[in-house]
Amino acid sequence: MKEQFNDLKTQLELLEWPRLYMFKFIVPNSPEMIAKVGNLFSAEAEMNLQPSKNGNYMSVTGKEVMISVEAVLEVYYKAAEYKGVIAL
């Protein structure tokens, strides 16, 4: 599973850390799935929700200060465990 994030890891390693990082996920529009993805972020994170045109999906954007490449990747690894969640 972690191999799918190798390119992202390479790109992130070019940046200076800590820094504000923006995550974006497409989630099936159910309270349970939105809560699971929302829990990937700390209480200090800024989180925005935007429903899809037909309301079947929710775009979840989270902005948070991340301390390292590994911290960013951990969020993506956890999100990848949730069925139907797409990381952008």
Secondary structure, DSSP 8 states (H G I E B T S, - for coil): -GGGGHHHHHHHTTS-SSEEEEEEEEEES-HHHHHHHHTTS-TTSEEEEEE-TTSSEEEEEEEEEES-HHHHHHHHHHHHTSTT-EE-
